Protein backbone atom coordinates (compact mmCIF):
# COMPACT_ATOMS: atom_id res chain seq x y z
CA UNK A 1 0.00 0.00 0.00
CA UNK A 2 1.23 3.53 -0.78
CA UNK A 3 2.37 5.89 1.92
CA UNK A 4 -0.12 8.82 2.16
CA UNK A 5 2.64 11.42 2.63
CA UNK A 6 4.36 10.21 -0.54
CA UNK A 7 1.10 10.55 -2.49
CA UNK A 8 0.56 14.07 -1.10
CA UNK A 9 4.04 15.12 -2.25
CA UNK A 10 3.26 14.01 -5.80
CA UNK A 11 -0.12 15.77 -5.99
CA UNK A 12 0.50 19.17 -4.39
CA UNK A 13 2.96 22.01 -3.96
CA UNK A 14 2.82 24.58 -1.16
CA UNK A 15 4.58 27.89 -1.81
CA UNK A 16 4.58 31.38 -0.30
CA UNK A 17 2.01 33.71 -1.86
CA UNK A 18 4.62 36.23 -2.99
CA UNK A 19 6.34 33.47 -4.99
CA UNK A 20 3.21 32.91 -7.08
CA UNK A 21 1.96 36.49 -7.42
CA UNK A 22 2.99 36.86 -11.08
CA UNK A 23 2.96 33.18 -12.01
CA UNK A 24 -0.50 32.14 -10.82
CA UNK A 25 -2.39 33.17 -14.01
CA UNK A 26 0.08 31.26 -16.21
CA UNK A 27 -0.16 28.16 -14.01
CA UNK A 28 -3.96 28.27 -14.32
CA UNK A 29 -3.72 28.66 -18.12
CA UNK A 30 -1.06 26.04 -18.82
CA UNK A 31 -1.82 23.28 -16.32
CA UNK A 32 -4.84 21.43 -14.95
CA UNK A 33 -4.30 22.45 -11.33
CA UNK A 34 -6.29 24.06 -8.57
CA UNK A 35 -4.66 26.88 -6.62
CA UNK A 36 -6.13 27.55 -3.19
CA UNK A 37 -5.07 29.83 -0.33
CA UNK A 38 -3.38 28.02 2.53
CA UNK A 39 -3.66 30.38 5.46
CA UNK A 40 -2.60 33.97 4.92
CA UNK A 41 0.91 33.35 3.63
CA UNK A 42 0.79 30.34 1.32
CA UNK A 43 -0.89 28.87 -1.75
CA UNK A 44 -1.47 25.16 -2.27
CA UNK A 45 -1.28 23.94 -5.87
CA UNK A 46 -3.18 20.67 -6.29
CA UNK A 47 -3.26 18.40 -9.33
CA UNK A 48 -2.49 14.97 -10.69
CA UNK A 49 1.07 13.68 -10.27
CA UNK A 50 1.77 14.40 -13.96
CA UNK A 51 0.44 17.97 -13.75
CA UNK A 52 2.30 18.67 -10.50
CA UNK A 53 5.55 17.39 -12.04
CA UNK A 54 5.07 19.61 -15.11
CA UNK A 55 4.05 22.61 -12.98
CA UNK A 56 7.11 22.07 -10.77
CA UNK A 57 9.38 22.08 -13.82
CA UNK A 58 7.65 25.24 -15.07
CA UNK A 59 8.25 26.95 -11.72
CA UNK A 60 11.89 25.85 -11.50
CA UNK A 61 12.57 27.20 -15.01
CA UNK A 62 11.32 30.55 -13.74
CA UNK A 63 13.64 30.57 -10.74
CA UNK A 64 11.29 29.25 -8.06
CA UNK A 65 13.09 27.12 -5.49
CA UNK A 66 11.08 23.98 -4.79
CA UNK A 67 10.85 22.67 -1.21
Secondary structure, 3 states (H helix, E strand, C coil): CCCHHHHHHHHEEEEEHHHHCCCHHHHHHHCCEEEEEECCCEEEEEECHHHHHHHHHHHHHCCCCCC
